[in-house]
Amino acid sequence: MIKILELFGGIGSPRCALRNIGVPVKSIDYVEIDEAAVRSYNAMFADEPPYKPTSVVGWNLKPDIMIHGSPCQDISVAGHQRGADEGSETRSSLMWETIKIIQSMGVWRPRIVIWENVKAVTGKKMIKNYLRYISEMDSLGYTSNNEILDARDFGLPQARQRCFTVSMLSGQLFSFGNMEMQQMRDISEYLENNNTVPEEYTVTQPSVLNAIGKTGIRRATVIKDFAYTITCRQDRTPAQVIDCGDRYRYLTEKECWMLQGYTDEDFQAARKVQQKNGRYRMALYKQAGNSIPVPIFESMFKCML
């Protein structure tokens, strides 16, 4: 039984991955501030006791693997780039809480710590904090390395590049080169039938319609062979749309979940506990946009375990 600790846990991508590859897994704790995400998570893993929004600082936890995907908004080039300096109180500075949680474990250390974030985390504006994180992990006994991984290399037709940093207690570097790649699957496997998608997904906003085919921030890209990065909102620019011939439409909530590698059962369980906010179940879009592609974790865990 693999024990994991999920920080900034979202909808449980690493737990889903271990389940999918048949590894017995126990989430000894799951930490997530978004109440709607907690509802989806509990619905997806309804056979386990429910979790609540909580903190684990100071708890006596002993996970085998610790995963954290600290908020990227203040690091991403699409955001305001306010940075992640400790004490800055930006959302991205929460990465330092991860260090404190490991320190509070005493002599115990998770064997493996995985950190996922946007590519810009290693860019020149953010590299100072990234290198400090690596230095802090080194002082705790870890050997770390990173790789930019793209969801398209793991079967998903979604252009999503993210920086994965793996820190190991063994003194060895994790071998990203041994991860099993998959040919990108046809996007038609992930999209619903245009004729059955409800009218509310039709693009009607002039700001989006006028941006179709343009470049820059005010753009709306037509999806062809693959989708672009799934975000927390689909109905504002920069956007991506599907050409239905007589209209353009947005990706549905289900399509966004599928393009992140979740199963239909996962989605339907979450959908039952989320209400519509206007035309859409906006919480489901947000949860997909904040998530980590499940097949990347599947491949990574196969290598590790």
LOKEZA-289048 format. One record per residue (C-alpha): residue number from 1; z, x, y. Coordinates in steps of 0.25 Angstrom, whole numbers. Example, Ala and Ser with C-alpha at 12.3 -4.5 7.8 and 13.67 -1.06 7.14 Angstrom:
BEGIN
(1; (31; 49; -18)),
(2; (29; 55; -4)),
This chain:
BEGIN
(1; (0; 0; 0)),
(2; (-4; 6; 13)),
(3; (5; 3; 25)),
(4; (-2; 2; 39)),
(5; (3; 0; 53)),
(6; (-7; -7; 62)),
(7; (-4; -4; 77)),
(8; (-13; -12; 87)),
(9; (-16; -19; 74)),
(10; (-26; -30; 79)),
(11; (-31; -38; 67)),
(12; (-28; -27; 56)),
(13; (-41; -20; 54)),
(14; (-34; -8; 46)),
(15; (-27; -18; 37)),
(16; (-39; -26; 34)),
(17; (-46; -13; 31)),
(18; (-36; -9; 20)),
(19; (-36; -23; 15)),
(20; (-51; -23; 13)),
(21; (-51; -10; 6)),
(22; (-40; -14; -4)),
(23; (-29; -6; 1)),
(24; (-15; -13; 0)),
(25; (-10; -12; 15)),
(26; (3; -16; 21)),
(27; (3; -17; 37)),
(28; (17; -13; 39)),
(29; (15; -17; 53)),
(30; (4; -22; 63)),
(31; (6; -21; 78)),
(32; (-3; -29; 87)),
(33; (1; -35; 101)),
(34; (-11; -46; 101)),
(35; (-5; -58; 95)),
(36; (-18; -64; 92)),
(37; (-22; -52; 83)),
(38; (-9; -53; 76)),
(39; (-12; -67; 73)),
(40; (-25; -63; 67)),
(41; (-19; -51; 59)),
(42; (-8; -60; 53)),
(43; (-19; -71; 49)),
(44; (-28; -60; 42)),
(45; (-16; -54; 35)),
(46; (-9; -68; 32)),
(47; (-3; -63; 19)),
(48; (6; -53; 27)),
(49; (18; -56; 36)),
(50; (13; -59; 50)),
(51; (14; -49; 61)),
(52; (18; -50; 75)),
(53; (15; -43; 88)),
(54; (25; -31; 87)),
(55; (28; -16; 90)),
(56; (31; -6; 79)),
(57; (37; 5; 88)),
(58; (50; 10; 82)),
(59; (48; 3; 68)),
(60; (50; 10; 55)),
(61; (36; 9; 50)),
(62; (29; 17; 39)),
(63; (14; 15; 38)),
(64; (4; 23; 30)),
(65; (-7; 20; 40)),
(66; (-5; 17; 55)),
(67; (-17; 11; 63)),
(68; (-18; 9; 78)),
(69; (-29; 4; 86)),
(70; (-23; 5; 100)),
(71; (-30; -3; 111)),
(72; (-42; 4; 116)),
(73; (-44; -4; 129)),
(74; (-39; 7; 138)),
(75; (-47; 18; 131)),
(76; (-61; 11; 128)),
(77; (-72; 14; 137)),
(78; (-74; -1; 138)),
(79; (-60; -3; 144)),
(80; (-53; 3; 157)),
(81; (-50; 16; 150)),
(82; (-36; 16; 155)),
(83; (-32; 26; 144)),
(84; (-21; 27; 134)),
(85; (-11; 36; 141)),
(86; (3; 34; 135)),
(87; (11; 26; 145)),
(88; (-1; 21; 152)),
(89; (2; 7; 146)),
(90; (-13; 5; 143)),
(91; (-16; -3; 130)),
(92; (-23; 10; 124)),
(93; (-10; 18; 127)),
(94; (-3; 10; 115)),
(95; (-9; 21; 106)),
(96; (4; 29; 110)),
(97; (12; 19; 103)),
(98; (6; 22; 90)),
(99; (11; 37; 92)),
(100; (25; 31; 95)),
(101; (25; 22; 83)),
(102; (22; 34; 73)),
(103; (33; 42; 80)),
(104; (43; 31; 78)),
(105; (40; 31; 63)),
(106; (49; 43; 62)),
(107; (45; 53; 50)),
(108; (35; 42; 45)),
(109; (21; 44; 48)),
(110; (9; 35; 44)),
(111; (0; 43; 36)),
(112; (-12; 39; 44)),
(113; (-14; 34; 58)),
(114; (-27; 27; 63)),
(115; (-30; 25; 77)),
(116; (-43; 17; 82)),
(117; (-48; 17; 96)),
(118; (-61; 17; 104)),
(119; (-70; 29; 105)),
(120; (-65; 32; 119)),
(121; (-51; 36; 114)),
(122; (-57; 50; 112)),
(123; (-65; 50; 125)),
(124; (-62; 59; 137)),
(125; (-54; 49; 144)),
(126; (-45; 46; 132)),
(127; (-45; 59; 124)),
(128; (-32; 64; 130)),
(129; (-24; 52; 124)),
(130; (-32; 53; 111)),
(131; (-28; 68; 109)),
(132; (-14; 65; 113)),
(133; (-14; 54; 102)),
(134; (-19; 64; 92)),
(135; (-9; 74; 96)),
(136; (3; 64; 95)),
(137; (-2; 61; 81)),
(138; (-3; 76; 77)),
(139; (12; 77; 82)),
(140; (15; 66; 72)),
(141; (8; 74; 61)),
(142; (-5; 67; 60)),
(143; (-19; 73; 60)),
(144; (-29; 65; 67)),
(145; (-44; 64; 69)),
(146; (-54; 53; 74)),
(147; (-68; 47; 72)),
(148; (-76; 37; 80)),
(149; (-80; 26; 69)),
(150; (-90; 15; 71)),
(151; (-89; 2; 64)),
(152; (-104; 2; 61)),
(153; (-101; 14; 51)),
(154; (-92; 5; 43)),
(155; (-101; -6; 41)),
(156; (-98; -15; 53)),
(157; (-110; -18; 62)),
(158; (-101; -15; 75)),
(159; (-103; -3; 84)),
(160; (-88; 0; 85)),
(161; (-84; 15; 87)),
(162; (-69; 18; 87)),
(163; (-61; 30; 86)),
(164; (-52; 31; 74)),
(165; (-41; 42; 74)),
(166; (-35; 44; 60)),
(167; (-22; 52; 60)),
(168; (-16; 57; 46)),
(169; (-3; 63; 42)),
(170; (-10; 71; 31)),
(171; (-15; 82; 40)),
(172; (-29; 79; 37)),
(173; (-39; 73; 45)),
(174; (-45; 59; 41)),
(175; (-59; 60; 37)),
(176; (-67; 50; 44)),
(177; (-79; 56; 37)),
(178; (-75; 50; 24)),
(179; (-74; 36; 29)),
(180; (-84; 27; 22)),
(181; (-95; 22; 31)),
(182; (-103; 9; 29)),
(183; (-117; 5; 34)),
(184; (-116; -5; 45)),
(185; (-118; -19; 39)),
(186; (-128; -29; 45)),
(187; (-122; -36; 57)),
(188; (-127; -49; 51)),
(189; (-116; -49; 41)),
(190; (-106; -50; 52)),
(191; (-112; -60; 61)),
(192; (-111; -75; 60)),
(193; (-123; -84; 60)),
(194; (-128; -86; 74)),
(195; (-131; -101; 71)),
(196; (-117; -104; 67)),
(197; (-110; -96; 78)),
(198; (-104; -106; 88)),
(199; (-110; -108; 101)),
(200; (-97; -102; 108)),
(201; (-102; -88; 104)),
(202; (-115; -90; 112)),
(203; (-115; -81; 124)),
(204; (-115; -89; 137)),
(205; (-108; -80; 147)),
(206; (-119; -75; 157)),
(207; (-112; -62; 158)),
(208; (-115; -59; 144)),
(209; (-128; -65; 143)),
(210; (-133; -57; 155)),
(211; (-128; -44; 148)),
(212; (-135; -45; 136)),
(213; (-144; -33; 134)),
(214; (-138; -26; 145)),
(215; (-130; -12; 144)),
(216; (-117; -8; 151)),
(217; (-104; -15; 152)),
(218; (-111; -29; 155)),
(219; (-119; -29; 142)),
(220; (-120; -39; 130)),
(221; (-127; -32; 118)),
(222; (-134; -40; 108)),
(223; (-129; -37; 93)),
(224; (-140; -32; 84)),
(225; (-137; -23; 72)),
(226; (-122; -22; 76)),
(227; (-111; -27; 85)),
(228; (-105; -18; 96)),
(229; (-90; -16; 97)),
(230; (-83; -29; 95)),
(231; (-74; -31; 107)),
(232; (-63; -41; 110)),
(233; (-72; -50; 118)),
(234; (-86; -54; 114)),
(235; (-90; -63; 126)),
(236; (-90; -53; 138)),
(237; (-98; -41; 141)),
(238; (-100; -30; 136)),
(239; (-104; -40; 124)),
(240; (-112; -41; 112)),
(241; (-120; -54; 108)),
(242; (-128; -59; 96)),
(243; (-142; -64; 99)),
(244; (-144; -77; 92)),
(245; (-158; -79; 97)),
(246; (-155; -91; 106)),
(247; (-142; -86; 111)),
(248; (-132; -74; 111)),
(249; (-119; -75; 105)),
(250; (-106; -67; 104)),
(251; (-100; -62; 91)),
(252; (-90; -72; 85)),
(253; (-76; -68; 82)),
(254; (-79; -67; 68)),
(255; (-90; -58; 70)),
(256; (-82; -48; 78)),
(257; (-71; -48; 66)),
(258; (-82; -46; 56)),
(259; (-88; -34; 64)),
(260; (-74; -28; 64)),
(261; (-74; -29; 48)),
(262; (-65; -40; 46)),
(263; (-67; -50; 35)),
(264; (-70; -65; 37)),
(265; (-56; -68; 31)),
(266; (-49; -59; 42)),
(267; (-57; -66; 53)),
(268; (-54; -80; 48)),
(269; (-40; -78; 47)),
(270; (-39; -73; 61)),
(271; (-48; -84; 66)),
(272; (-38; -94; 61)),
(273; (-27; -89; 70)),
(274; (-35; -87; 83)),
(275; (-38; -98; 93)),
(276; (-50; -99; 102)),
(277; (-49; -93; 116)),
(278; (-60; -100; 123)),
(279; (-73; -100; 114)),
(280; (-68; -89; 105)),
(281; (-56; -84; 97)),
(282; (-55; -72; 107)),
(283; (-43; -66; 99)),
(284; (-53; -64; 87)),
(285; (-63; -56; 96)),
(286; (-51; -48; 102)),
(287; (-46; -45; 88)),
(288; (-60; -40; 83)),
(289; (-62; -32; 95)),
(290; (-49; -25; 94)),
(291; (-50; -22; 79)),
(292; (-55; -10; 71)),
(293; (-66; -12; 61)),
(294; (-60; -14; 48)),
(295; (-71; -6; 40)),
(296; (-67; 7; 47)),
(297; (-53; 5; 42)),
(298; (-58; 2; 28)),
(299; (-66; 15; 28)),
(300; (-55; 23; 34)),
(301; (-44; 18; 25)),
(302; (-53; 21; 13)),
(303; (-53; 35; 17)),
(304; (-38; 36; 20)),
(305; (-33; 29; 7)),
